[in-house]
Amino acid sequence: MDCPDSCALDVTVADGHVERIGPGRGHPDTAGFICTKIARFGRRMYHEDRILFPQRRTGAKGSGSFERVSWDDAIAEITDRFREIGRDFGGEAILPYHYGGSNGQLTDGFVDELYFAKLGASRLAKTICAVPTTLVASGMYGKMPGVAFSDYTEAECIVVWGANPKTSNIHLVPYLKAAKRSGAFVIVVDPSRNFSPQEADLHVPVMPGTDLPLALALIEFWRAAGMLDSAFLEQHACDVDVLLAAAEGWSLERAAAATGVDVESIRIFAEEYAKANPAVIRCGWGPERNRNGGQAIAAILALPALLGKFGVRGGGYTMSNRATKIDRDAVFEMPVWETRVINMTQLGDALNDELDPAVRGLFVYNSNPAVTTPDQNRVLQGLARDDLFTVVFDQVQTDTAQYADIVLPATTFLEHWDVNISYGSYVVGGTRPVVAPQGEARSNMEVFGALGRAMGWTEEPFQWDAETCIGKMADAMSLDGAPADRALLEGGRIQQVFPSGTNPIQFGTVFPRTPDGRIHLAPRALGENPYAYDPIDVGEYALALVSPASGKMITSTLGEFNFPELYVDLHRDDAKARNVSDDDQVRVYNDLGEVICRARVRDRVRPGVVSMPKGAWRKSSANGMTATALCPADVSEIGGAACFNDARVEVELAGSAKA
């Protein structure tokens, strides 16, 4: 699944039925346990909402009224409609909409991409997650491998910035606890308190969107105190002066006013990180989800360089740990695809605005935009268009599938072949089916192959089976320069990128993979005004909304059964000011929409912040709306990325406002 842990799994099967999903062997981090989300994944496979055969809409869009059709009929109808749209409006009137799903190399961005390229469809900018972080980290360090999770036990100071491994990276947690037992000073930067005082020494509760001022203040503190590692910077870094100029004037007091964090906490952060060696920063994706996100990520990733925290095991940073490459051209050379690009974050605008040509065909797979894409009301308005031909290809009847004209049944990761490259643990793995597909479900490779053949296209990937493709992928794969073990991948096994005991050491065994081999502290992605800070105008909505991952869902996956009721967490001071008590039904609202749900009064979130889990299905709230109804479709300057955490809202007792 879309998770940095990428666990090894052992699956118990009886009479063709998945009985149990547990931890597997051969993985450096799985370590005998897995999350409850995947342990309960069998419930999704056999859930009443599982799509078992192709369907055609018979009622109004959104009504959920469908009739069963054959695969041949479904493929023929999609082909006829896409041909008609292409003839009358051009291929760009067709939009593929997709994201991670099961996140494999065969199931996303391969045969599907070839199909839409051949159609001449609009291209999708996949901006929901990780675009600013990828652009900035690549510009600063290239794709330099980060500190392995198991090496966190070596660190004297660990900073977890904008991440909650307890919900989305659980196999880092034992290493954090082991490091803490050994005396490491643990700092967590997050608007919410997810670690107890026994687990973390310092909680730094920044207001959303203010990570940049915090990082700049640390930098200015170290510069003024003469703590910068000038020798390291001179040898390995460029544009130090640009960063230091941006940090100038960001005193601890000024940063405290901007972030809502007390001066003493920022001072402790600066001093503890500076004196520790080794020290490591686990940078998550939380800081990127606002208008200042890319700049914040750059400043955070600059911290270990400024103090020379590299060159020792357990020292440096971790973001996306990747050291595996696939030469796609060696597998198959894709045709040129240079059509217009539509930003996935702005799907509501794309479906409702006067584009030329307008989007007339929408193919959704590996995604559930009805609940995961910002400005939910606009998205639903677009999906309800009668002149929009929509195909949804998914495992279960999602909120998006309710608006489809054709629904196609997809296999789960336990029912098809795939190759997975972890972005956390240093492993690649083959995934092989352990049971036959439920009903008439088919894999992405099978479906896009069938769609390509129906168009009369003869390119080889449309003819390949999954086993053939796994072999070709394995032959084109490089694991930090070493070849992949084809037999392991074909057998559904794990291969470690770095052999046991040889985890990468940043500036020891691995170095920046930028063209000149140096750190670029003002990467091109930051534009002409690097590290510019753009504070958010609160206006009439005083509360910042964050929508983090929960322990129940992987984005919206498993929301069909594992998240029955939506809630909003707010601090007791904010609740008291609004006459809200624990368990009250409340209205969370702004100019974009409203969500009616249950309130949970907690000190877990800081004052001025409310938290509502991402990915919840519409049935979980009292009015059928979720967190994305409150999130703007604004995009960041860096990478055009989603700005979920720029949402500002108010909360009141439900029924206290005029309809």
Secondary structure, 3 states (H helix, E strand, C coil): CCCCCCCCEEEEEECCEEEEEEECCCCCCCCCCCCHHHHCHHHHHCCCCECCCCEEECCCCCCCCEEECCHHHHHHHHHHHHHHHHHHHCHHHEEEEECCCCCCCCCCCCHHHHHHHHHCCCEEECCCCCHHHHHHHHHHHCCCCCCCHHHHHHCCEEEEECCCHHHHCHHHHHHHHHHHHCCCEEEEECCECCCCCCCCCEEECCCCCCHHHHHHHHHHHHHHCCCCCHHHHHHHEECHHHHHHHHCCCCHHHHHHHHCCCHHHHHHHHHHHHHCCCEEEEECCHHHCCCCHHHHHHHHHHHHHHCCCCCCCCCEEECCCCCEEECHHHHCCCCCCCCCEEEHHHHHHHHHCCCCCCCCEEEEECCCHHHHCCCHHHHHHHHCCCCCEEEEEECECCCCHHHCCEEEEECCCCCCCEEEECCCCCEEEEECCCCCCCCCCECHHHHHHHHHHHCCCCCHHHCCCHHHHHHHHHHCEEECCEECCHHHHHCCCEEECCCCCCCCCECCCECCCCCCCCEECCCHHHCCCCCCCCCCCCCCCCEEEECCCCCCCECCECCCCCCCCCEEEECHHHHHHCCCCCCCEEEEECCCCEEEEEEEECCCECCCEEECCCCCCHHHCCCCCCHHHHCCCCECCCCCCECHHHCEEEEEECCCCCC
